[in-house]
């Protein structure tokens, strides 16, 4: 499980990262002894790994969560963690490679959550799904790899005399 402390997570290990910071500040605390969603308790729920990474020069931090989530909570977790990856994955060497792989893995997790039926039997309100991923400010993070790839390609394309 995670140590769910609030505050700056830049000095923390992956196990200490607060999911509430990734999910627009919503409180997070998994339900004990629940067969349903780890957050709201609703069923049906499925456990699908959701990942994020942050890069800083030669260092990077990554995290994965594999808790059972209902469709609503799973979508919120995928959107929040994918937004963090879009914003921060491009600033480190290892995470520049790892980030796209995590985004694809999150698409697979999102597909698993979207196949679930409407959640029922929640014991607390589900996570707020928030805006779709490409409508968030973090989507501007896609400009970094596009720019880098464009510059690399421009170096190898012969110029006209």
C-alpha positions in Angstrom: 0.0 0.0 0.0 0.9 3.7 -0.1 1.9 6.1 2.6 -0.7 8.7 1.8 0.9 11.8 3.1 0.0 15.2 1.7 2.4 17.8 0.4 5.5 18.0 -1.8 6.3 14.6 -3.3 9.5 15.6 -5.0 11.6 14.0 -2.3 9.5 10.9 -1.8 10.0 7.4 -3.0 7.3 6.0 -5.4 5.6 4.1 -2.5 5.1 7.5 -0.7 3.4 9.4 -3.5 0.0 10.6 -2.6 -2.6 9.6 -5.2 -4.8 12.5 -4.1 -2.2 14.9 -5.6 -2.6 13.1 -8.9 -6.4 13.1 -8.7 -7.0 16.8 -8.4 -6.7 16.8 -4.6 -9.4 14.3 -3.8 -8.9 12.4 -0.6 -7.7 8.8 -1.1 -7.9 5.9 1.2 -8.5 2.4 0.0 -11.5 0.5 1.6 -10.6 -2.4 3.7 -12.2 -5.8 3.0 -14.0 -4.7 -0.2 -14.6 -6.9 -3.2 -15.5 -3.8 -5.2 -13.7 -0.6 -6.1 -10.8 0.2 -3.8 -12.0 3.8 -3.4 -15.8 3.9 -3.5 -16.6 0.2 -3.0 -18.9 0.0 -6.0 -19.1 -3.1 -8.2 -18.2 -4.2 -10.8 -14.5 -3.5 -10.4 -11.4 -4.7 -12.1 -7.7 -4.5 -11.1 -5.7 -3.0 -14.0 -2.2 -1.6 -13.5 -2.1 2.2 -14.0 1.3 3.9 -14.2 3.0 7.3 -14.2 6.6 8.6 -14.3 8.4 11.8 -13.7 11.8 12.6 -15.1 14.5 15.0 -13.9 17.7 14.9 -16.1 19.2 11.5 -15.4 16.8 10.5 -12.6 13.3 9.4 -12.8 10.5 8.2 -10.5 7.8 5.8 -11.6 4.8 4.4 -9.8 2.1 1.8 -10.6 -1.2 1.2 -8.9 -3.0 -2.1 -9.3 -6.0 -1.8 -7.2 -9.5 -2.8 -8.3 -11.4 0.2 -9.5 -14.9 0.7 -10.8 -15.4 2.4 -14.2 -15.7 5.9 -12.8 -12.8 5.7 -10.3 -10.6 3.8 -12.8 -11.1 6.5 -15.4 -10.2 9.2 -12.9 -7.0 7.3 -11.9 -6.0 6.8 -15.5 -6.6 10.4 -16.4 -4.8 11.7 -13.4 -1.7 9.5 -13.7 -1.6 9.9 -17.5 -1.7 13.7 -17.1 1.3 13.5 -14.7 3.2 11.4 -17.2 2.3 13.8 -20.1 3.6 16.8 -18.1 6.7 15.3 -16.5 8.0 12.2 -18.4 10.0 14.2 -21.0 12.4 15.8 -18.6 14.6 12.8 -17.9 16.6 10.3 -20.1 15.0 7.1 -18.8 11.5 8.6 -18.4 11.6 9.9 -22.0 11.6 6.3 -23.1 9.5 5.0 -20.3 6.7 7.7 -20.6 5.3 6.6 -23.9 5.2 3.0 -22.8 3.3 3.9 -19.7 0.9 6.0 -21.7 0.1 3.0 -23.9 -0.2 0.8 -20.8 -2.7 3.3 -19.4 -4.7 3.1 -22.6 -5.0 -0.6 -22.1 -6.1 -0.1 -18.4 -8.6 2.6 -19.6 -10.1 0.1 -22.0 -10.5 -2.5 -19.3 -12.3 0.1 -17.0 -14.5 1.3 -19.8 -15.8 -2.3 -20.5 -17.2 -2.4 -17.0 -20.9 -1.8 -16.3 -22.3 1.2 -14.5 -21.0 1.2 -10.9 -23.5 0.3 -8.2 -23.4 -0.1 -4.4 -20.8 2.6 -3.7 -20.3 3.3 0.0 -18.8 6.7 -0.7 -18.8 9.0 -3.7 -16.5 7.9 -6.6 -13.5 10.0 -7.8 -14.3 12.9 -9.9 -13.2 11.9 -13.4 -12.3 15.5 -14.3 -11.6 16.7 -17.8 -10.6 14.3 -20.6 -6.8 13.9 -20.8 -6.3 16.0 -23.9 -8.4 18.8 -22.5 -6.1 19.2 -19.5 -3.1 21.6 -19.3 -0.8 18.6 -19.1 -1.6 17.8 -22.7 0.8 20.6 -23.6 3.5 18.1 -22.4 3.1 16.4 -25.8 4.8 19.4 -27.4 8.1 18.3 -25.8 8.6 15.0 -27.6 7.1 16.3 -30.8 9.6 19.2 -30.8 12.6 16.9 -30.0 11.6 14.4 -32.7 11.1 17.3 -35.2 14.6 18.7 -34.4 16.2 15.3 -34.8 14.4 14.7 -38.2 15.4 18.2 -39.3 19.1 17.4 -38.7 18.9 14.4 -41.1 16.8 15.9 -43.9 19.1 17.3 -46.6 18.5 21.0 -47.3 18.0 22.2 -50.9 21.1 23.9 -52.5 
